[in-house]
Amino acid sequence: MRFHSARSRLPDNEENNSDAVSLYSEYQLWYRLSDIFDITGGLSENYSRVNSNFFNDHHGLNLAGFAQFEPDRSTA
């Protein structure tokens, strides 16, 4: 998991001030499917929010799933 926060303040022009936060997390699971195959799978998520008069306010959410099959190399 990763959290990032940024705060920009301009003393001469407060209308251009902005605040931003970003959160990334990932859940991963490994499982031995059989004596010859392993599987790794999981989910990842990235959320961001920006509050700014200059860039306008916006937010985003990205979700993704993943899977990987691979031969068990420990028996070779």
C-alpha positions in Angstrom: 0.0 0.0 0.0 1.2 3.5 -0.8 -0.3 6.9 0.2 0.9 10.2 -1.3 -0.2 13.7 -0.5 0.9 16.9 -2.1 0.0 20.5 -1.1 1.0 23.5 -3.3 0.6 27.0 -1.9 1.5 30.1 -3.9 1.8 33.2 -1.7 1.3 35.7 -4.6 -1.7 33.9 -6.2 -3.9 31.9 -3.9 -6.2 31.0 -6.8 -3.5 28.6 -8.0 -3.2 26.6 -4.8 -3.9 22.9 -5.0 -4.2 19.7 -2.9 -3.8 16.2 -4.2 -3.9 12.7 -2.6 -3.2 9.3 -4.2 -3.7 5.9 -2.7 -2.4 2.7 -4.3 -2.9 -0.8 -2.9 -2.4 -4.4 -4.1 -3.6 -7.7 -2.9 -1.7 -10.8 -4.2 -2.3 -14.5 -3.6 0.0 -17.4 -4.6 -1.3 -21.0 -4.8 0.2 -24.3 -5.9 -2.3 -25.5 -8.5 -0.6 -29.0 -8.9 2.8 -30.6 -8.7 3.8 -28.8 -11.9 1.9 -25.5 -11.9 1.7 -22.5 -9.6 -0.7 -19.6 -10.0 -0.4 -16.0 -8.8 -3.3 -13.7 -8.9 -4.7 -10.6 -7.3 -6.2 -7.1 -7.5 -4.7 -3.6 -7.6 -6.4 -0.3 -7.0 -5.3 3.3 -7.6 -7.4 6.3 -6.3 -6.6 9.9 -6.7 -8.2 13.2 -5.9 -7.2 16.7 -6.9 -8.7 19.9 -5.5 -7.5 22.9 -7.5 -8.9 26.2 -8.9 -6.2 26.2 -11.6 -6.6 22.5 -12.7 -10.2 22.1 -11.6 -11.3 19.5 -9.1 -11.2 15.9 -10.3 -10.8 12.4 -9.0 -10.1 8.9 -10.5 -10.4 5.3 -9.6 -8.6 2.5 -11.4 -9.2 -1.2 -10.6 -7.4 -4.2 -12.2 -7.2 -7.9 -11.7 -4.3 -10.1 -12.8 -3.3 -13.8 -13.0 -0.1 -15.6 -13.9 0.4 -19.3 -14.4 3.9 -20.7 -14.3 5.6 -24.1 -14.1 7.0 -25.1 -10.7 10.8 -24.9 -11.3 11.7 -26.4 -7.9 11.1 -29.9 -9.1 13.4 -29.5 -12.1 
